[in-house]
C-alpha cells in the first residue's frame, strides 16, 4: 500500500509527533499541503475528505479492522462522553477516525508494518510559530 507523504504526516500528527496548538487549524494543514491549497481556502470538507479517503485505504489494506457496529458504537460513546448527548456531529466522525489512526500498529518488533518516515520539519516549525504567536498575544 502506498501512502501519500501528507497522509503519513497526518498519521504522525495523530501519534503526537507534532506539537498541537489549534487542533482544527492544525488538521487543515495536511489537506492544504496534499491538495495544494492555502489554509484559508481549506475547510472542514477538505479535512474530512482526506481523513475518510485515508481511513478507507487503511481499511482496504487491513491496517484498520472495521465493523460498522463497532465504529458507530464508538462514535456515540465519544459524543456522549464529550458532550453528554446522544447525537453525532461531524467532529465525532472525524475524531473517531483520527483516534483509529493514532492506534495504528506501525511496527512489529523490528519489522516495519507501515513506514511513516519522520515528522515534516517545516510543518513542525509552522505549528510552533503559531504557538509562539498565541503565547505573545
VEXMAR-430520 format. One record per residue (C-alpha): residue number from 1; residue in three letters; x, y, z. Coordinates in nm, 4 decimals. Example, Ala and Ser with C-alpha at 12.3 -4.5 7.8 and 13.67 -1.06 7.14 Angstrom:
pos	code	c1	c2	c3
1	ALA	1.2300	-0.4500	0.7800;
2	SER	1.3670	-0.1060	0.7140;
***
This chain:
pos	code	c1	c2	c3
1	UNK	0.0000	0.0000	0.0000;
2	UNK	0.1306	0.3421	-0.0910;
3	UNK	0.0522	0.6402	0.1273;
4	UNK	0.0978	0.9978	0.0118;
5	UNK	0.3568	1.1958	0.2057;
6	UNK	0.0933	1.4158	0.3718;
7	UNK	-0.1197	1.1142	0.4637;
8	UNK	0.1820	0.9778	0.6507;
9	UNK	0.2286	1.3147	0.8162;
10	UNK	-0.1332	1.3216	0.9300;
11	UNK	-0.0910	0.9802	1.0922;
12	UNK	0.2279	1.1041	1.2608;
13	UNK	0.0322	1.4060	1.3874;
14	UNK	-0.2252	1.1765	1.5475;
15	UNK	0.0617	0.9867	1.7088;
16	UNK	0.1892	1.3107	1.8706;
17	UNK	0.4963	1.3656	1.6515;
18	UNK	0.3931	1.7308	1.6108;
19	UNK	0.3093	1.9973	1.8664;
20	UNK	-0.0576	2.0890	1.8888;
21	UNK	-0.1860	2.4423	1.9058;
22	UNK	-0.5254	2.4872	1.7484;
23	UNK	-0.6473	2.1353	1.6675;
24	UNK	-0.8853	2.2464	1.3914;
25	UNK	-0.6264	2.4699	1.2255;
26	UNK	-0.3546	2.2063	1.2630;
27	UNK	-0.5753	1.9490	1.0903;
28	UNK	-0.6330	2.1851	0.7967;
29	UNK	-0.2592	2.1957	0.7281;
30	UNK	-0.2473	1.8377	0.5993;
31	UNK	-0.5132	1.8534	0.3263;
32	UNK	-0.3888	2.2048	0.2431;
33	UNK	-0.0491	2.0563	0.1636;
34	UNK	-0.1889	1.7443	-0.0058;
35	UNK	-0.4327	1.9367	-0.2268;
36	UNK	-0.2047	2.2430	-0.2653;
37	UNK	-0.4448	2.4878	-0.1019;
38	UNK	-0.3849	2.7766	0.1342;
39	UNK	-0.5040	2.7143	0.4878;
40	UNK	-0.7552	2.9964	0.4400;
41	UNK	-0.9061	2.8035	0.1466;
42	UNK	-0.9105	2.4707	0.3273;
43	UNK	-1.2347	2.3862	0.5023;
44	UNK	-1.3840	2.1068	0.7097;
45	UNK	-1.4916	1.9286	0.3899;
46	UNK	-1.1265	1.9058	0.2759;
47	UNK	-1.0187	1.7721	0.6147;
48	UNK	-1.2958	1.5139	0.6284;
49	UNK	-1.2352	1.4165	0.2651;
50	UNK	-0.8673	1.3463	0.3277;
51	UNK	-0.9377	1.1594	0.6511;
52	UNK	-1.2158	0.9447	0.5009;
53	UNK	-1.0047	0.8502	0.1958;
54	UNK	-0.7081	0.7623	0.4152;
55	UNK	-0.9310	0.5686	0.6542;
56	UNK	-1.0797	0.3663	0.3673;
57	UNK	-0.7327	0.2971	0.2271;
58	UNK	-0.6206	0.1662	0.5664;
59	UNK	-0.9354	-0.0487	0.5986;
60	UNK	-0.8921	-0.1873	0.2454;
61	UNK	-0.5346	-0.2883	0.3244;
62	UNK	-0.6084	-0.4494	0.6602;
63	UNK	-0.4482	-0.1865	0.8834;
64	UNK	-0.7811	-0.0967	1.0444;
65	UNK	-1.0278	-0.3706	1.1295;
66	UNK	-1.3612	-0.2124	1.0530;
67	UNK	-1.7042	-0.3198	1.1625;
68	UNK	-1.9913	-0.0779	1.1271;
69	UNK	-2.1290	-0.1806	1.4653;
70	UNK	-1.8022	-0.1033	1.6459;
71	UNK	-1.7482	0.2219	1.4565;
72	UNK	-2.0963	0.3570	1.5322;
73	UNK	-2.0815	0.2408	1.8937;
74	UNK	-1.7502	0.4219	1.9427;
75	UNK	-1.8812	0.7413	1.7812;
76	UNK	-2.1852	0.7539	2.0074;
77	UNK	-1.9759	0.6774	2.3167;
78	UNK	-1.7414	0.9642	2.2278;
79	UNK	-2.0341	1.2045	2.1677;
80	UNK	-2.1945	1.1030	2.4946;
81	UNK	-1.8685	1.1367	2.6873;
82	UNK	-1.7566	1.4674	2.5341;
83	UNK	-2.0896	1.6489	2.5034;
84	UNK	-2.3278	1.4358	2.7102;
85	UNK	-2.5535	1.3996	2.4048;
86	UNK	-2.6861	1.1069	2.2065;
87	UNK	-2.6346	1.2736	1.8709;
88	UNK	-2.3377	1.2559	1.6395;
89	UNK	-2.1725	1.5573	1.4796;
90	UNK	-1.9116	1.5930	1.2066;
91	UNK	-1.6418	1.6269	1.4690;
92	UNK	-1.7387	1.2938	1.6272;
93	UNK	-1.6893	1.1061	1.3000;
94	UNK	-1.3616	1.2873	1.2349;
95	UNK	-1.2228	1.2252	1.5817;
96	UNK	-1.3177	0.8565	1.5732;
97	UNK	-1.1235	0.8073	1.2503;
98	UNK	-0.8263	1.0054	1.3803;
99	UNK	-0.8302	0.8010	1.7025;
100	UNK	-0.8017	0.4869	1.4941;
101	UNK	-0.5061	0.6390	1.3065;
102	UNK	-0.3440	0.7073	1.6419;
103	UNK	-0.3823	0.3431	1.7405;
104	UNK	-0.2372	0.2009	1.4190;
105	UNK	0.0364	-0.0529	1.4677;
106	UNK	0.3338	0.0621	1.2613;
107	UNK	0.5976	-0.1821	1.3887;
108	UNK	0.6054	-0.5421	1.4973;
109	UNK	0.9258	-0.5797	1.6900;
110	UNK	1.1987	-0.4928	1.4431;
111	UNK	0.9854	-0.5186	1.1302;
112	UNK	0.8077	-0.2167	0.9888;
113	UNK	0.4396	-0.2663	0.9150;
114	UNK	0.3676	0.0873	0.7993;
115	UNK	0.6595	0.3153	0.7090;
116	UNK	0.5599	0.6686	0.8033;
117	UNK	0.9008	0.8306	0.7882;
118	UNK	0.9680	1.1278	1.0136;
119	UNK	0.7593	1.4302	1.1008;
120	UNK	0.7970	1.7099	0.8458;
121	UNK	1.0276	1.9737	0.9945;
122	UNK	0.8707	2.2642	0.8020;
123	UNK	0.5246	2.1679	0.9263;
124	UNK	0.6572	2.1381	1.2817;
125	UNK	0.8144	2.4827	1.2532;
126	UNK	0.4901	2.6343	1.1193;
127	UNK	0.2892	2.4880	1.4078;
128	UNK	0.5483	2.6034	1.6602;
129	UNK	0.5399	2.9516	1.5034;
130	UNK	0.1633	2.9553	1.5610;
131	UNK	0.2279	2.8513	1.9216;
132	UNK	0.4650	3.1449	1.9694;
133	UNK	0.2057	3.3845	1.8241;
134	UNK	-0.0598	3.2590	2.0665;
135	UNK	0.1710	3.2999	2.3632;
136	UNK	0.2660	3.6579	2.2762;
137	UNK	-0.0911	3.7724	2.2098;
***
